[in-house]
């Protein structure tokens, strides 16, 4: 039996629970959330799936247990409290692997502090940017030639630039095999969009990152309807992934091919990630240190922009 802890049982955490229950391994799962309503959501969603192992069990709690040992912990809280939750957990319990939700942390200091805590407690961290597990991007990575410049552009409307850019920064890093990114252009709108969650904001505009000869452009405009397309040029070869419409095309050697783009739901991913971690001590998610290298320049840019717009010095980036 393997011990699994899920902290945060809201919309995303409850999907992680569903995924964990699909594991063929026998799991002793503890779900933690201070909100009774969130725990009720988790219980309801747990009842919607067929267990991958009939002997797996679930315990629901409002507090993080102390003096325990866990094989895998998933921290699916809001970004605002994620660092504090991590510190509280590792101060009292032993954890082999932690899967963090993104964005990782709102404060830059948290990246350094949590990285040190993980090292001191011999805990391996991973960050849940799952596109690198999607078959489309795995196939694309195999097709790209990194010895030639790779130019990637993500454009659309209302796709949540502040909270979702890290997904595309991460997949760009995965495709080019590098975490060395420099922000070279930032043309963000001086008008912030208030998020559905009180106290959080979204931005629109354009950002450009460079990694040696490779480049990434992120562009998000206002709109009532989400629209998103990702394009890549690699020498004479071109690829267009239309995530909104569920298809992608590749033009290689003058031949154009269209394929289905099928994203995986979180409930379809978590069980496999847990199985990989408990059986082989690794998985396909982004290693924590690599994700920190990608998060930090992005969080810095958001902090600088939002501080200027709000006319006050922010030490915590109000995104989640």
N, C-alpha and C positions, 0 to 999 in steps of 0.2 A: 504493500500500500504506500502511496505517495501523498504527502501533505501539501495542500494548495490553499493559499490565502488570497482572497479577492477583496481589496479595500476600495469601496465606492460601488454601490449597488444601483446606481441610477440607470439612465437609458443605455449607456455604453457598458457599464459594469455588469448589468444583467445579461447583456449579449455575450460578454466574456464567460459568464456562468453557463449559459446555454452551450457555448462551444466546449467548455471544460467537461461538461457532462457527456459529450460525445466521445471522449477519450476511451480507448479500449482498456486502458490501465485502470486499476482500482484506485480511486482518489478519495481522500478524506478532505472535503472542501469546506472552508470556513469563509463565510461572506460577512463583511463588516460595513455598516453604515449607521451613522447616528440618527438617520431619518427613518421612522417606522414605515412611512409611505414608500420609500425607496426599497426597503426590505420586502414589503408586500409585492412590489413590482417584480423583484427578483424571484420570489416564491412562485408567483403566477407564471413567469416565463420558464422557470425550471420545470414546471408541470407541463409545458408545451413540447418538450423534447423527450425522445426515447433514450435512456441511458446507454452509453456504449459499453459500460460494465455495470451489471445489475447490482454489484456489491458496493458501488460508490455511494458516499454519504454526504449530506450537506448540513452544516450548522450555521445558524444565523445569529449575529451578535451586533450590539450597538457600540461595542468597544473593541479596540485592538487587543488581542490576547497578549499576555506577557509570558516570558520564559518558555517559549515554544520553539520548535524547529520546523522549518518549512522547506520543501524542495523548490517550490515556485510560488512567488507572490506577484499578483497583478495589481498595480496601483492606478486605479481608474477614477481618482478624485479630480476635482477642479485643479487647474494649474496653480491657483493661488495658495493652496495648502499642501501641495504635493511634496515639497521639500521637507516641511515640518512633519508630515506623516511618515516620510522615509526615515527621518532622524528618530522619531519616537519608536518606530518599529524595530530598527536595528540597535537601539539602545538596550532592548530587553530580549530580543529573540534572534535566533540564527536563521539566515535565509541563504540558500544556495544561489538562486536566480531571481531577479526582479524584472518584470516587464513593466515599463513606464508608458503611460499614455502621453500624448503630445498636445499642445506644446509642453515641453518639459517643465520649465519653471519661468516665473515672471521676472525674478530678480537675477541679475548677472552673478552676484556673489553666491547664489545657490548652486550654480554649476560647479564652481570650485569646491565648495563645502561638501556637496553630495558625492562628488567624485572621490574626495579624500575618504569619506566615510565608507564608501563601497570598497576601496582599497584596504582600509584598516580592518574591515570585517570580513574580507575575502569573499565578498558578494559580487556576482557577475550581473551587470546591468544590460538590459536590452530596451530598445525604444520601438513602440508599435507604429511604424510607418509601413503598412503592409503591402503597398503596391509592388514592392520588390518580390513578393510571393505570387503575384498574378501572372498567369501564363503568357499574357501579351508582352509584359515587360521582360520576362525571362527570355522569351524568344527574340525580342528586340535587342537585348544585351548580347546575345550570341551572334546577331547579324551585324552589329556595329563594328567598325574598324577604328579603334581609338588612336591609331597612328595618323589619322586624318581628322581635321577639325570637326567637332560635333556641335552644331548650333541647335539649341532647343528653345522653343517658345511656347508658353502657356498663355492663352488668351480667352477672354470670355466676359460674361456679365454675372455679377452677384454670386461669385463662387467662394466668397469669404477669404479675401486676400490675407488678412491678419492671422486667422486661425488655421488656414489650410496651406499657405505657401510652403511650410516646412515639408509637407508631403511631396511637393514637386522639387524642392531643393534636394530632398533625400533621394528621389528616384533619379534625378540628374547625377548626383554623386555616385549612385549605384551603377549607372550606365557608363560613366567615364572612369570609374575605378579611382576616384580621388575625393578627399574631403577638404582639399585646399581651395577654398572659394573666396574671392574678393568682390565686395560690392563696388561697382564702378559707376552706376547711375541710379539715382533715386528721384523720381518725379511723381511724388505722391500728392494727392489732392489735399488742399488746406482744409477741407471739410470732412470731419470724421462722421461715421455712421454709428449711431447708438445701437448696440447689439440687443437682441431679445432678452439677454441676461443683463440685469441692472448693473451699471458700473463698468461694462465692457464695451469696447469699440471695434469697429471695422474700418479699414482703409481701402481706398481705390487709387488707381494710378498705375505707374510702371516702375519696375526695378530690373536692373541688369547685373548679373554676376559673371565673373570671368574665372576660369581655371586653366592656366597656361593657354593653349590655343582653343579651348572649348568655351562656349558661352551659353548662358541661360537668361531668357527674358521672361518676366512675369508681368502680365497686364490684366487688370481687372477694372471693368467699368460698372457704373450703376445700372440697375435694371430690375424689373419686376420678376423676371423669370431666369432661373439659373441656366447658363449656357457655358460650355467649356470645351475647348479643343486644344490638343497638344500636337505640335509639329516638330519634326527633327530633320535636319539636313546633315548628311555625312558624305562629303565629297559630292558625287553626282546622284547618290541615292537619297530618296526622300520617304518620310513616314509621317502619316497623319493619324492621330488617335482621337476619335470623337467620343469622349466619355459620355456625353449627354445622350447621343443617339445609339451608343452601344456598338460601334464598329470602328475598324481601323484599316487603313490602306497602306501598302508599301509599293514604291516604285523603284525597283532594283534592276539594273541592266536593261532599262527600257521596258521592262515588263511590270505592269501594275496588277496587284492582287488585293482583293478585299476580304477581310476576315471579321469574325465577330469579336467584340471586346466584351468579355464577361468578368466583371469584378466579383470578388469573393466577399461575402458578408462576414462580419466579425464572428458570428456564431459558427461559421464554417472554418475559421482559422485557428481559434484559440486551442482547441483540442490537439491539433497537430503540433502547434508550438510547444505545448506542455509535454507531449510525448517525446518530441525531439530533445527537449532540455533534460528530462529525467532519464532518458536512455542513452544520450550521447553528449550531454553537457554543452550543446550548441544548438542554434536554430537559424532560420533565414532572416530574422529581424535585424535591425541595425544595432551593432554594438554601442553601448552607452557612450564611450569616449569619442567615437566617430560622430555620433549624433550631436554631442556637445559642440564639436568643432563646426557643425553645420548650423546649429541653433544660435550660437553666440553672435555672429555677425548680423543675423536677421533680427534678433531681439534688440541688439544695439541700435539698429536703424529704426526700428519701430519706436523704441524709447525716445530717441532723438526727435523723431517727427511728431509724436504725440505730445511730448513736452513743449515743443514749439507752438503747436496748435492750441493746446490748453493753457499755454502761458504759465506753466509751473513745472518745476523740476521733478520728474517722476523717477523713483527708484524701482518701481514695479510696473511692468508693462501690462496694461489692462486688457489682455486678450486671453482666451482660453481655448 
